[in-house]
Amino acid sequence: MSYTIKNPVIPGLAPDPSILRVGEDYYIANSTFHWNPGIQLFHSRDLANWELIGQALKNDTTIDLRGTSTPAGIWAPHLSYDPQSGLFWIIFSQMINMDGRMFDTNNYVMHAPSMNGPWSTPVYIGSIGFDPSLFHDDDGRHWVVTLEWETRFGYEQPGTIVLEEFDAENEKLFGPSYRLSKGGTDRGCVEAPHLYKHDGRYYLMTAEGGTGFGHGVVLQRADQITGPYESDPNNPFITSTPYYFFRKNDPDSNRFDLYNPDAPIQKAGHGSLTDTPNGEWYVAHLMSRPMPGLKSTLGRETGLQKVEWTKDGWLKMADGSTLAKDTTPGISGVTPDPTMNDLGMEDRFDSEELDVHLLSPYRHATEDWASLKENPGKLRLHGGQSFFSRFDVSILAARADSFVFDAETKLDFKPIHFSQSAGLMLYYDNNNWLFLRKSINDETGQNFIDILQAKQGKRTDLQRVKLTLPVDQTAVAFKCHVDHQTAQFSYRLSDDQSWQNLGPALDITFMSDEAIDGFTAMMVGIGAWDAFRHESYADFDYFKVVSQDSRGEHFDGLQ
């Protein structure tokens, strides 16, 4: 049976994919930045349909993301499997600080007997740079390649790809460092190194051109793992901008001037290679689908391209071009399984754990502020700091995974002070969000709902409506309908009422990577704050996101 893979295969917040096959199972890990629990893990059997199976840092509290600024946090987790030990490995960066272009980072490794865990406690291995990956050679040795970040004036930036040997038993680097490459093209911004071995040669795959519109997947090779490495003459062999440009030492990663209106998908780069049991090959890569105005509210997503080995030992896309496409051929002889489609989510809060899609910015979802036990059958969120904070906020959110979706919740909330609020939200980071909330005028005792907007750190109050509720009723239902560039918020006071729009549809493109100069994507969720005494709480009956499948949809971003 033949089938077509539609890109993105993982829509929404799913950047920096690292793909791994073990047997007939495929896995992808993605960056999660300031969101806990960190490191999303997806599973597929056909490469076309993926489901979220968990997060590698779910039970870990050693990685502290409180205070993380956009777009720091958990970067580029890399998946690998060591057949000798039977262990799955993840190596990743925690970006601490990006000020002064110092890029202070800590790199960690962890392992597990299966992709479902349990994952070991992350072990620190160094701070040489970011985007490390772990390679298990067939001679039993283990190697880490990393971008060594250059901070010295007068030296080529961003730095050099460095190779170091790894002691898997003691989980530490040892021996000399080998500087392998400053890049395989003139695009600059080399990063995301991955090592592979094919037909006796070592292949170094990197991302170059910046993570924006000049992005590309680049291949180099050597006879020895320490080099010297030569560049594929067709580099980059996957990109959205298939023409030559020179941008070495240019620190700009967005590069808006390199937008290609003829590209079906944008920002294709940061590649990761896998084969199939029948000998076919695919590259998973980062991609984006900016809407008119070059605004990507869904952030950077995961795409796939089928590739082939050429007679002279390089990789090329199956269609012979270098331009990343919004579709690619499926695996020969495999029947796709659409039941693994991961679009949308729903949590009725009637189990012992939160739905796997729900993440929290900056701090862990622990029972002291998010509880499924205090009022069984409901989720109790205790009010934390305001959503402008990067520390103790009470937010649970799922990735927005479609250009068109409906998010809905129902909450029971009894505020007694004007600084207490709870409701439904769209959220990019602490400075950019929309919050449909219930609150109170404590001077009159009048409950009300309104919309708060944070845009580039500036707060605006929108569309206040007084609530006329029976004395014994404190519940309200909230809904948000997102249609590409706008969001329409609505509410109702009982299940038998129709939804009432709260003001006009609002522009949401300010919550995009390009508007914020970030790359973390818009999320949709629920939350509560309390700047009074941190004593209030809201009980949520449910939270659901119903998404329209927009995979394969793309735009002329200049319109």
Secondary structure by P-SEA (a helix, b strand, c coil): cbbbbccccccccccbbbbbbcccbbbbbbbbccccccbbbbbbccccbbbbcccccccccccccccccccccccbbbbbbcccccbbbbbbbbccccccccccccccccccccccccccccccccccccbbbbbbccccbbbbbbccccccccccccccbbbbbbcccccccccccccccccccccccccbbbbbbcccbbbbbbbcccccccbbbbbbccccccccccccccccccccccbbbbbccccccccccccccccccccccbbbbbbcccbbbbbbbbbbbbcccccccccbbbbbbbbbbccccccccccccccccccccccccbbbbccccccccccccccccccccccccccccccccccccccccbbbbccccccccccccbbbbbccccccbbbbbbbbbbbccccccccccccccccccccbbbbbcccccccbbbbbbbcccbbbbcbbbbbbccccccbbbbbbbbcccbbbbccccccccccccccccccccccccccccccbbbbbbcbbbbcccccbbbbbcbbbbbbcccccccccccc
